[in-house]
Amino acid sequence: MIYSIQAYLEDYFSRTGLRDRDQYAVSLARLYDRYRHGRTTSLFLTKMQAMRTIFYKQNATLKRGTFERRLLVLLDTKFKKKRFPSYRGQWPKELRLRAGV
């Protein structure tokens, strides 16, 4: 999963003409894979802001806060897993019959 996120970010940076000399895409992919699930947007944005990188100095036209929010929306749209409510009741009778229970 990390490689997919990394490749997506590198492609996005390439398409938009951004330079990534300190492998910000790799660090962000790791962070997203490890910490995004179950965290609120504001908490995860705080983690993104805490990352040390020269990416924003190399791409001085970017406003870090705005760009990080946009990146998070892009990543969530592409990679965030859908949450399904857990089933707490009994299985319907027709499903139990099909399963042989």
N, C-alpha and C positions, 0 to 999 in steps of 0.2 A: 504494500500500500504506500509506503514512504516513497518508493521510486516513482509511482504514478503521480503522486502529489508534486514531487520534485520536477518531473518532466513537464507537468502542466505549468508550474511556475516559471521554469526556464523558458518554455515556449512563449508564455505571456510576456516575459521580460524582453525576449528577442523581438517579438512582434511590435512592442511599444517602444523599442529602441533604448531600453534601460541597460546599464552595465551592472554586472554582478561579479565582481572580482573576489570577494571574500566568501562566496558560496552561500549567500543569504537564502537562496532557494532551498538548499539542503537543510540548513538550520531550521527554517520555517516549516519545511515538510516534516521534520522530526517532531518539532513542537506540536504541530497540528495533529499528527498521528497519535502522540502520547497523551496530550492534555485537552483536546477539544471536546471529546465525548463527555457529556454530563456537566459541562461548565457553561455558565452564562456568557453572553457576548461580551459584556463589560469586563468580566473576570479574565476571559481569554485575551481581550485587547490589552489588558494590563500586562499579561505575560509577554505578549508580542512587543510591547513598548520596552520591556526590561531586557530584550535581546540586544547584545552588543554587536554592532555592525558598522561598516563604513559605506554600506549601500546608499544611504541617504546623503552622504557627503559627495559621493561620486555622481549622484543624480540630484543635484542641488535644486532643480526646479520642482521637486516633489515636496509636498507638505506631508510629513510623516503620519500624523494622526488621520488625516483624510485618506491617504493612500492605504494605510493598514486596515481601515474600515472597509474600503473597497475590495482589498485582497481577501478579507475574511468573508465578505458576501460572495465573492467568486468561488472561494474554496467550499463554503457551505453549500452553495448551489450544486457544485459538482460532486463533492465527496461526503457530505454529512449524511449519516445513516438515518433512515426514517425510523421513528419510534412507534412501535405498536403497543397498545395497552396489553398488559399481561392478562391472560384468561384465568379468572379466579373461580369460576363456577364449574359445574359438571359439564362434561362433553355432551352434546346432543345425542339422543338415542340412536339416530340413524348412523352417526359416525362410530359409535361404539359397536354397532352391529357389523359395519364394514371392516373394522379393525379386528373383529373376533374377540372382543373383550366381554 
